[in-house]
Amino acid sequence: MAFIKCRSCGYQISSFAKFCPRCGAPNNAEAVTPAPPAQAANQSILPQPVQQPQPVAKPQQEVQPVVTKPQVEPEVITIIEDKPKKSRMWLWLLLVALLLILIGGGIGGYFYYQNVYLPEKIDREAPRTYPIVNLVLRQTKMADGDFNKITTIPMGGELITYEQDNEWARVKYVPNNPNEKPMEGYVASPYLIDKSDLYLLNSIFGDDDARDVLATTKVRKALLEAYKGLGITGKLSSEVAEEAGLEYTPSAQWQVYLRNGQRKPNEVLFKRAMNPYSEFTDLLVLIENVQTGERQLIYATFDDDETHHIRGVYDAPRSGMIKDYWIDSDGDLAVKFDNGYEYINYYQL
């Protein structure tokens, strides 16, 4: 390989080099005008200013692709800017959806509270009452006729009682038959009793005939008052007594039996003894101790408005049916039994 001097700066370069490594001048005598010797001598001191042609040199041209890269950047920036817009759009959609859910939940909750929770709460907390006899449920507070009759509630049917005064009670009746819907209406208040009285009344009847004969409201209320005054119950178990809030005392359990069915003479006799002109007959009934077989007589009278009065309780013989009774000259009650026995032994409740 031969060395030659650069025609521009005099630096020795390879004869095959296309450019001078010091000044960058081409190795072409025709393309470059020889520089004065003084300038060539100074190139070693100030080499940098002579490199001004470098921008057109190939090494600079090879960097051109880097210059074009910023032209792609606007597209990248555009893509990056689209993402926050989409995110904000989904965020708004989510907020709107949540708002609709809250509004829908609030409306649904309100309707649930008004139409489901509140009625159920009222029904749970409302007192229960029970018909003392079969009782008509009516649409309005009118007792005459059948035009507003809804149904007949059997004796002892549970009533959810919303309102009650001396004459009427607004109630809901839920039949035992699952195919029948609950019914709301009005019943006569004087025919309603509480749970304790219902259990006590049911415990008094020793058989179905006694239940059928002692079937009127005034008679059943008189029996309840007499039993409460005597501190006794009918026949019931300890569990039933606890549920009804009654004393469980086996020795103080008394019932009414009609051993002759509904024929006379029997353990029950209705007669106007106290007042022959009364609208209603008096009641005289034998009750029997479940354990000992002892018997007592309960005597009650009734005013024309069906108000009952317990006139007294008598010790009674262990045998015999009531054949007749009357008020004697001293104002006491005399009783004649079918075995010929007459008995008077009176004390006031």
C-alpha positions, 0 to 999 in steps of 0.5 A, spaced: 500 500 500 502 506 497 502 513 501 500 520 498 500 527 501 493 530 502 492 535 496 489 540 501 493 539 508 499 535 506 497 529 511 500 522 509 494 518 507 493 511 503 492 512 496 486 507 497 483 512 502 477 516 499 477 522 504 483 525 508 482 523 515 484 529 518 481 534 514 476 530 510 478 533 503 476 528 498 482 524 495 481 527 488 486 532 485 481 535 480 475 536 485 480 540 491 484 546 490 490 546 493 491 550 499 496 555 501 502 552 505 501 556 511 494 554 511 496 547 511 501 548 517 495 551 521 491 545 520 494 541 526 492 547 531 485 548 528 482 542 525 475 543 527 473 549 523 476 545 517 470 540 518 465 544 516 463 540 510 461 534 514 454 535 514 454 533 507 458 527 508 455 520 508 456 519 516 451 524 517 447 522 511 446 515 515 443 519 521 437 521 517 433 515 519 433 518 526 431 525 524 425 522 521 423 518 527 419 525 530 415 524 524 412 518 527 411 521 534 404 525 533 401 518 531 404 515 538 401 521 542 394 521 539 394 513 541 396 515 548 391 521 548 385 516 546 386 512 552 384 517 557 378 519 553 376 512 553 377 511 560 373 517 562 367 514 558 367 508 561 368 511 568 362 516 566 358 509 564 360 506 570 357 512 574 351 512 571 350 505 572 351 506 579 346 512 579 341 508 576 342 502 581 341 506 587 335 510 584 332 503 582 334 500 589 331 506 593 325 505 589 325 498 590 326 498 597 321 503 598 316 499 595 318 493 599 318 497 605 311 499 604 308 493 601 312 487 604 316 489 610 311 494 613 305 490 613 308 484 615 311 488 621 304 490 623 301 483 622 307 481 627 306 486 632 298 486 632 294 483 637 290 477 636 283 476 638 278 470 637 271 469 636 267 466 642 262 463 637 262 463 630 262 470 627 261 474 621 266 478 617 263 484 614 266 489 609 263 495 613 261 496 620 253 494 618 251 488 622 244 488 618 243 483 612 248 479 608 249 484 603 256 486 606 258 479 608 265 476 607 265 469 610 263 466 617 269 465 622 269 459 626 269 459 633 277 460 635 279 462 629 285 467 630 284 474 628 290 479 627 286 485 630 288 492 627 283 497 631 278 495 636 273 499 640 266 497 643 262 496 637 267 494 631 274 491 630 278 491 624 281 485 623 285 480 618 283 473 618 287 467 615 284 461 614 287 454 615 286 452 608 292 454 604 287 455 598 284 461 601 287 468 601 287 472 607 281 476 608 280 483 611 274 486 614 270 488 620 267 484 626 263 485 632 267 487 638 263 484 644 264 477 640 272 477 641 276 474 647 284 473 648 288 467 647 288 466 655 280 466 655 280 462 648 284 456 652 280 456 658 273 456 655 275 450 650 278 446 657 271 447 660 267 443 655 268 435 657 264 433 650 261 436 644 254 436 647 256 441 652 260 445 647 253 445 643 248 446 648 253 452 651 253 455 645 251 463 646 256 468 647 252 470 653 253 463 656 260 462 655 262 469 658 258 467 664 262 461 664 269 464 663 267 469 669 265 464 674 271 460 672 276 466 673 272 468 680 273 460 683 280 460 680 279 454 677 280 451 669 278 446 665 282 440 663 288 442 660 296 439 660 301 443 663 304 445 656 297 448 654 296 452 661 303 455 660 302 457 653 295 460 655 298 463 661 293 459 666 295 456 672 296 448 672 293 445 678 290 438 676 286 438 683 283 445 680 280 442 673 273 442 672 269 440 666 261 440 664 259 433 661 252 432 658 251 424 659 244 424 657 246 428 650 242 434 649 236 430 652 232 432 659 234 432 665 241 433 664 247 437 667 244 444 664 238 447 665 235 454 662 229 457 665 226 464 667 227 463 675 229 470 677 225 474 673 219 471 669 219 476 664 226 477 662 228 476 655 233 471 656 233 464 660 237 463 667 243 458 666 244 453 671 250 448 670 253 442 673 261 442 673 265 436 675 272 436 678 276 431 673 280 428 679 275 427 685 268 427 681 266 432 686 260 437 683 258 444 683 252 448 681 253 455 677 247 460 677 247 466 672 242 470 670 242 475 664 239 482 662 236 484 656 242 487 653 245 480 654 249 482 660 251 476 665 250 476 672 253 470 676 248 469 682 252 464 686 255 457 686 252 451 690 255 445 692 252 439 689 251 432 690 255 427 686 249 424 682 243 426 679 241 430 673 238 437 674 230 436 673 228 443 676 230 449 680 226 456 683 227 461 687 224 460 694 221 464 699 228 467 702 230 469 695 235 463 695 235 458 689 232 451 690 234 445 686 231 439 684 234 433 682 231 427 678 233 422 683 228 426 688 234 430 692 233 437 693 239 441 695 240 449 697 247 451 699 248 458 697 254 462 697 256 469 693 262 469 688 
